[in-house]
Amino acid sequence: MIYDIAVIGGGPAGYVAAIKAAQGGAKTILFEKDVLGGTCLNRGCIPTKTYLKSAEVIEGIRHAADRGVILENTVLSVDMPKALKEKNKVVKKLTGGVGALLKSNGVEVVNAAAKIKSDRTIEAGGQAYEAKHVIIASGSRAAKPPIPGAQMDCVVTSDEMLALDYVPEKLAIIGGGVIGVEMAMVFGAFGAQVTVIELMERILPTMDEDISKLIHKTLAKNGVNVMTGVKVNAIEKAGDGAVLRVGEQNVEADLCLISVGRAPCVEDICEVDLEMDRGFIKTDEYCETSAPGIYAVGDVTGRMMLAHAGSLMGEIAVANILGERHRCDLSSIPACVYTHPEIGCVGMTEAQAKESSDVITGVFPFAANGRALASGEGEGFAKIVANRNTHEILGVHIVGPSAAELIAEAVLAKRNELTVDELADTMHAHPTFSEALMEAAGAALGRCVHLPK
């Protein structure tokens, strides 16, 4: 049998591509060597968000008395084996759901590692399969930098961290990006003494600087030690744990988490000579590789390593295979960090926008938002960056309650090239968190009602 489309990888990029292909009438086969759902469902987005919800519950209990809710003689602790069991239950339900979706759409699934041969025949599980088009969606894995001592048992990646059945007493996290900051929030709330070590001058270095500053302050307030602008020179064994040599300082840890980025899973995937870029598979604006008929989507391309970005790439690749012509535009893809408070961003930061445009900005603090104050979540702000001449929205950055949900409105505005005037004139219900976006747009125009003149 010759398949119309073969997909290698069953994560958010791969399984969405396979379902879209089948819905478009293509005879589709998907290869997955591990568990359906990829890193996102198994070792990334979903597991961390399950734990972050538990951390949020803990924080709510700790501040319950402020709202008149009295808990007497309560000892707060985390049953880590039970938390792990709950996380695994959520993961299993979602990965099983992916399998059911593929089956209902008639996608054939092969649970085996796959390799593209030179004639575009795919070998998997000792068998050969033929396909007219191939989509590589093999994803990424946690990267480990060449730090002396990084291979010790007490040094782990996020994969092992999310499988722990205990809370380490002292946890050192190398890397203050999204994964590092989220893990610091989780295990700090669970009772660990956490130190975050970031090479750049600030944590969350790709985010708007104002957001980085606020989250740094929040972590410190929660007892997390944050070190920035420093390098880990070595990790040395010390009893059952380790000592990290950080510049002139030493950091003791029972466990060390390395979260400094991700590397593409490209080994043994393809015998065809594909053009690469920094180790990632290079594609054109239509998601096609240098080999005609072979496409690559998701983390393996290194373009934007987010689950929803991978899903979009998967859809675009399939549409182009089926005869349409769609460019892959990732300029309006939102990025979220599920800290407390949450972060939601889309488009350019203020610094990026100033490099090419004359800009105006509007900032509205959640401390002036009625629902945020009523909910005890007045920390954070909504910030809008727009072109001074055209008033077109260039970027939106939210840190505060439900930011990961609120950013969808900003994505819609940016994708459709709306102006701050149009957002400021859009009626928002009161009291809602979303009013902060309307007020920030008004602030950019100098006509915000609920900020002092």
Backbone hydrogen bonds, N-H to C=O, Kabsch-Sander energy under -0.5 kcal/mol:
donor,donor_aa,acceptor,acceptor_aa,energy
3,Y,1,M,-0.6
3,Y,130,E,-3.0
4,D,27,K,-1.5
5,I,27,K,-2.0
6,A,133,H,-2.3
7,V,29,I,-2.8
8,I,135,I,-2.7
9,G,7,V,-0.7
9,G,31,F,-3.0
11,G,137,A,-0.5
15,Y,11,G,-3.1
16,V,11,G,-0.5
16,V,12,P,-0.7
17,A,13,A,-1.6
18,A,14,G,-2.4
19,I,15,Y,-2.2
20,K,16,V,-2.6
21,A,17,A,-2.4
22,A,18,A,-2.3
23,Q,19,I,-2.6
24,G,20,K,-1.4
25,G,22,A,-1.6
26,A,21,A,-2.4
28,T,26,A,-0.7
29,I,5,I,-1.9
30,L,108,E,-3.1
31,F,7,V,-2.9
32,E,110,V,-2.4
37,G,10,G,-2.8
38,G,35,V,-1.2
41,L,37,G,-1.7
42,N,38,G,-2.0
43,R,39,T,-2.3
44,G,39,T,-0.8
44,G,40,C,-0.7
46,I,40,C,-2.2
48,T,44,G,-2.3
49,K,45,C,-2.0
50,T,46,I,-2.0
51,Y,47,P,-1.9
52,L,48,T,-2.7
53,K,49,K,-1.7
54,S,50,T,-1.2
55,A,51,Y,-2.3
56,E,52,L,-2.1
57,V,53,K,-2.2
58,I,54,S,-2.3
59,E,55,A,-2.2
60,G,56,E,-2.3
61,I,57,V,-2.3
62,R,58,I,-2.3
63,H,59,E,-1.4
64,A,61,I,-1.2
66,D,63,H,-0.8
67,R,63,H,-0.6
67,R,64,A,-1.6
68,G,65,A,-1.7
69,V,64,A,-2.2
70,I,68,G,-0.8
71,L,69,V,-0.5
72,E,70,I,-0.6
74,T,71,L,-0.5
75,V,73,N,-0.5
76,L,74,T,-0.6
77,S,75,V,-0.6
79,D,77,S,-0.5
80,M,78,V,-1.2
83,A,79,D,-2.4
84,L,80,M,-2.9
85,K,81,P,-2.0
86,E,82,K,-2.2
87,K,83,A,-2.3
88,N,84,L,-2.5
89,K,85,K,-1.9
90,V,86,E,-2.0
91,V,87,K,-2.4
92,K,88,N,-2.7
93,K,89,K,-2.0
94,L,90,V,-2.0
95,T,91,V,-2.8
96,G,92,K,-2.2
97,G,93,K,-1.5
98,V,94,L,-1.8
99,G,95,T,-1.9
100,A,96,G,-2.0
101,L,97,G,-2.2
102,L,98,V,-2.3
103,K,99,G,-2.2
104,S,100,A,-2.5
105,N,101,L,-1.4
106,G,103,K,-1.5
107,V,102,L,-2.6
108,E,28,T,-2.1
110,V,30,L,-2.9
111,N,109,V,-0.5
112,A,110,V,-1.6
115,K,123,E,-1.9
116,I,269,I,-3.1
117,K,115,K,-0.6
117,K,121,T,-3.8
120,R,117,K,-2.0
122,I,129,Y,-3.4
123,E,115,K,-2.6
123,E,121,T,-0.5
124,A,127,Q,-2.5
125,G,113,A,-0.7
127,Q,124,A,-1.8
129,Y,122,I,-2.7
130,E,1,M,-0.8
131,A,120,R,-0.7
132,K,3,Y,-2.5
133,H,4,D,-1.2
134,V,293,G,-2.3
135,I,6,A,-2.9
136,I,134,V,-0.5
136,I,295,Y,-3.4
137,A,8,I,-2.9
137,A,135,I,-0.6
141,R,263,A,-2.8
143,A,261,G,-2.2
147,I,145,P,-2.4
150,A,147,I,-2.4
152,M,149,G,-1.7
155,V,152,M,-1.7
156,V,154,C,-0.5
156,V,256,C,-3.1
161,M,157,T,-2.1
162,L,158,S,-2.1
163,A,160,E,-1.3
164,L,161,M,-1.2
171,L,193,Q,-2.5
172,A,255,L,-2.4
173,I,195,T,-3.3
174,I,172,A,-0.5
174,I,257,L,-3.2
175,G,173,I,-0.8
175,G,197,I,-3.0
177,G,259,S,-0.5
181,V,177,G,-2.6
182,E,178,V,-2.4
183,M,179,I,-2.6
184,A,180,G,-2.0
185,M,181,V,-2.1
186,V,182,E,-2.3
187,F,183,M,-2.6
188,G,184,A,-1.8
189,A,185,M,-1.8
190,F,186,V,-1.8
191,G,188,G,-0.9
192,A,187,F,-2.9
193,Q,169,E,-3.0
194,V,192,A,-0.8
195,T,171,L,-2.3
196,V,225,N,-3.2
197,I,173,I,-3.1
198,E,196,V,-0.5
198,E,227,M,-3.1
204,L,176,G,-3.0
207,M,204,L,-1.8
211,I,208,D,-0.9
212,S,208,D,-1.8
213,K,209,E,-2.3
214,L,210,D,-1.7
215,I,211,I,-2.5
216,H,212,S,-2.3
217,K,213,K,-2.1
218,T,214,L,-2.3
219,L,215,I,-2.7
220,A,216,H,-2.3
221,K,217,K,-2.3
222,N,218,T,-1.6
223,G,220,A,-1.7
224,V,219,L,-2.7
225,N,194,V,-2.6
226,V,224,V,-0.6
227,M,196,V,-3.4
227,M,225,N,-0.5
229,G,198,E,-0.9
229,G,200,M,-3.0
230,V,198,E,-1.7
233,N,231,K,-0.8
233,N,245,R,-3.0
234,A,245,R,-0.9
235,I,148,P,-3.0
236,E,243,V,-2.9
238,A,241,G,-2.0
241,G,238,A,-2.0
242,A,253,A,-3.1
243,V,236,E,-2.8
244,L,251,V,-3.1
245,R,234,A,-2.8
245,R,243,V,-0.5
246,V,244,L,-1.0
246,V,249,Q,-2.5
247,G,231,K,-1.1
247,G,245,R,-0.7
249,Q,246,V,-2.8
251,V,244,L,-2.2
252,E,250,N,-0.5
253,A,242,A,-2.4
254,D,170,K,-2.1
255,L,170,K,-1.6
256,C,154,C,-2.7
257,L,172,A,-3.1
258,I,156,V,-2.9
258,I,256,C,-0.5
259,S,174,I,-3.0
259,S,257,L,-0.6
260,V,143,A,-0.6
263,A,141,R,-3.0
265,C,139,G,-2.5
266,V,264,P,-1.3
269,I,266,V,-1.5
270,C,266,V,-0.5
271,E,116,I,-3.2
274,L,272,V,-1.0
277,D,280,F,-3.0
280,F,277,D,-1.9
281,I,300,V,-2.4
282,K,275,E,-2.2
284,D,288,E,-2.4
287,C,284,D,-1.9
289,T,294,I,-2.8
294,I,291,A,-2.1
295,Y,134,V,-3.3
295,Y,293,G,-0.5
296,A,287,C,-2.0
297,V,136,I,-2.5
300,V,297,V,-0.6
301,T,298,G,-2.1
302,G,299,D,-1.4
303,R,298,G,-0.5
306,L,304,M,-2.3
310,G,306,L,-2.4
311,S,307,A,-2.2
312,L,308,H,-1.9
313,M,309,A,-2.3
314,G,310,G,-2.3
315,E,311,S,-2.2
316,I,312,L,-2.4
317,A,313,M,-2.7
318,V,314,G,-2.0
319,A,315,E,-2.4
320,N,316,I,-2.2
321,I,317,A,-2.0
322,L,318,V,-2.3
323,G,320,N,-1.2
324,E,319,A,-2.6
328,C,285,E,-3.0
329,D,327,R,-1.0
330,L,328,C,-0.7
333,I,330,L,-1.2
335,A,345,C,-2.7
337,V,343,I,-1.8
339,T,337,V,-0.9
342,E,400,G,-0.8
343,I,337,V,-2.5
344,G,398,I,-2.7
345,C,335,A,-2.7
346,V,396,V,-2.2
348,M,394,L,-2.1
353,A,349,T,-2.5
354,K,350,E,-2.0
355,E,351,A,-0.7
355,E,352,Q,-0.9
356,S,353,A,-1.2
357,S,353,A,-2.0
359,V,357,S,-0.6
360,I,386,A,-2.6
362,G,384,I,-2.2
364,F,382,A,-2.6
366,F,380,G,-2.0
367,A,380,G,-0.5
368,A,365,P,-1.8
369,N,366,F,-1.6
370,G,368,A,-0.5
373,L,369,N,-2.3
374,A,370,G,-2.3
375,S,371,R,-1.8
376,G,373,L,-1.2
377,E,372,A,-3.3
381,F,399,V,-2.0
382,A,364,F,-2.3
383,K,397,H,-2.3
384,I,362,G,-2.7
385,V,395,G,-3.0
386,A,360,I,-2.8
387,N,392,E,-2.3
388,R,358,D,-3.3
391,H,387,N,-2.1
393,I,418,L,-2.3
394,L,385,V,-3.0
395,G,385,V,-1.8
396,V,346,V,-2.6
397,H,383,K,-2.8
398,I,344,G,-3.0
399,V,381,F,-2.7
400,G,342,E,-2.1
403,A,400,G,-1.5
405,E,402,S,-1.1
406,L,402,S,-2.7
407,I,403,A,-1.9
408,A,405,E,-1.3
409,E,406,L,-1.3
410,A,406,L,-0.9
411,V,407,I,-2.4
412,L,408,A,-2.2
413,A,409,E,-2.0
414,K,410,A,-2.8
415,R,411,V,-2.9
416,N,412,L,-1.4
417,E,414,K,-1.9
418,L,413,A,-3.0
420,V,391,H,-2.1
423,L,419,T,-1.7
424,A,420,V,-2.8
425,D,421,D,-1.8
426,T,423,L,-1.0
427,M,425,D,-0.6
435,E,432,T,-0.9
436,A,433,F,-2.0
437,L,434,S,-1.4
438,M,434,S,-1.1
439,E,435,E,-2.8
440,A,436,A,-2.2
441,A,437,L,-2.2
442,G,438,M,-2.1
443,A,439,E,-2.4
444,A,440,A,-1.9
445,L,441,A,-1.0
445,L,442,G,-0.5
446,G,443,A,-1.0
447,R,442,G,-2.9
451,L,448,C,-0.6
